[in-house]
Amino acid sequence: MTLRLRDLAWVIRSKNAGPFELTFDVLFKDAESFNLMRQKQVIRAEIIAGLYGISEEDVLGIYYFPNALAIKVTVARPLASGSWGERDVYGAQQHAPLLDYTFELDLQDKGKEVN
């Protein structure tokens, strides 16, 4: 089944993680969706790199927080916050490519244990 990330998440946001990094938070609607996304590794460095036109090396980390049903992705900013030519000082407008990120996922796997 083809899904968009926003079909499974109730919050998708971006913000500064210091002047040289951005972080993206994806908070899922339920544990089953979070576990399935983690198990199938739907959010990977190559996906983020493609969505944002950056190198995979600029994807600094992908972190899973089961207690919050959240995935956090940290990337290097192309320009430092507040520098000449930078257009989003707070990094709060950078999550848009994630909203329409589409992927294939078998929802029949929902609820199965994550190894």
C-alpha positions as CSV (number, residue, x, y, z in Angstrom):
1,M,0.0,0.0,0.0
2,T,1.3,3.5,-0.9
3,L,1.2,5.8,2.1
4,R,2.4,9.3,2.9
5,L,4.3,9.9,6.1
6,R,1.6,12.3,7.3
7,D,-0.9,9.4,7.1
8,L,0.8,7.7,10.1
9,A,2.2,10.7,12.0
10,W,0.3,13.3,13.9
11,V,3.2,15.7,14.2
12,I,6.0,16.4,11.6
13,R,8.1,19.4,12.4
14,S,11.6,20.9,12.0
15,K,13.7,23.2,14.2
16,N,17.2,24.2,14.8
17,A,19.6,21.9,16.6
18,G,22.1,24.6,17.1
19,P,23.3,27.0,14.4
20,F,24.8,24.3,12.2
21,E,22.2,21.5,12.3
22,L,18.5,21.0,11.7
23,T,16.4,18.3,13.4
24,F,13.1,16.8,12.2
25,D,10.7,15.2,14.5
26,V,8.1,12.7,13.4
27,L,5.6,11.7,16.2
28,F,3.4,8.7,15.3
29,K,-0.3,8.3,16.0
30,D,0.1,4.8,17.5
31,A,2.7,2.4,18.6
32,E,2.0,0.0,15.8
33,S,2.8,2.6,13.2
34,F,6.0,3.6,15.0
35,N,7.1,0.0,15.4
36,L,6.4,-0.8,11.7
37,M,8.3,2.3,10.5
38,R,11.3,1.4,12.7
39,Q,11.2,-2.3,11.7
40,K,11.0,-1.6,8.0
41,Q,13.4,1.3,8.2
42,V,11.2,3.5,6.0
43,I,13.2,6.6,7.1
44,R,16.8,6.1,6.1
45,A,19.8,8.4,5.4
46,E,19.4,7.9,1.6
47,I,15.7,8.9,1.7
48,I,16.4,12.0,3.8
49,A,19.3,12.9,1.5
50,G,17.1,12.6,-1.6
51,L,14.3,14.6,-0.1
52,Y,16.6,17.5,0.9
53,G,19.1,17.4,-1.9
54,I,22.0,16.7,0.5
55,S,24.7,14.0,0.8
56,E,24.1,11.0,2.9
57,E,27.1,12.2,5.0
58,D,25.1,15.3,5.9
59,V,22.4,13.1,7.6
60,L,24.0,13.1,11.0
61,G,21.7,10.7,12.8
62,I,18.4,8.9,12.8
63,Y,17.1,8.3,16.3
64,Y,14.2,6.2,17.6
65,F,12.3,7.2,20.8
66,P,9.8,4.4,21.6
67,N,8.4,6.1,24.7
68,A,7.4,9.1,22.6
69,L,6.6,7.1,19.5
70,A,9.0,9.4,17.7
71,I,11.7,9.4,15.1
72,K,14.2,12.2,15.1
73,V,16.5,13.0,12.2
74,T,19.4,15.4,12.4
75,V,21.1,16.9,9.4
76,A,23.8,19.5,8.8
77,R,22.4,22.8,7.7
78,P,23.5,23.9,4.3
79,L,24.0,27.4,5.7
80,A,24.5,28.4,9.4
81,S,21.4,29.9,11.0
82,G,21.3,33.6,10.5
83,S,24.1,33.7,7.9
84,W,23.9,35.6,4.7
85,G,21.5,33.9,2.3
86,E,20.0,31.7,4.9
87,R,16.2,31.9,4.7
88,D,14.8,30.2,7.8
89,V,16.7,31.3,10.9
90,Y,14.7,29.0,13.2
91,G,14.6,26.0,10.9
92,A,10.9,25.8,11.4
93,Q,9.9,25.7,7.8
94,Q,12.1,22.8,6.6
95,H,9.8,19.8,7.3
96,A,7.6,20.3,4.2
97,P,9.3,17.6,2.0
98,L,8.5,15.0,4.8
99,L,4.8,15.8,4.6
100,D,4.4,14.3,1.1
101,Y,7.1,11.6,1.5
102,T,5.4,8.5,0.0
103,F,6.5,4.9,0.5
104,E,5.2,1.3,0.2
105,L,4.2,-0.4,3.4
106,D,2.1,-3.5,4.1
107,L,-0.2,-2.5,6.9
108,Q,-1.0,-6.1,7.6
109,D,2.4,-6.2,9.4
110,K,1.0,-3.6,11.9
111,G,0.9,-5.0,15.4
112,K,3.6,-7.6,14.9
113,E,6.6,-7.7,17.2
114,V,9.7,-5.7,16.3
115,N,12.9,-7.8,16.5
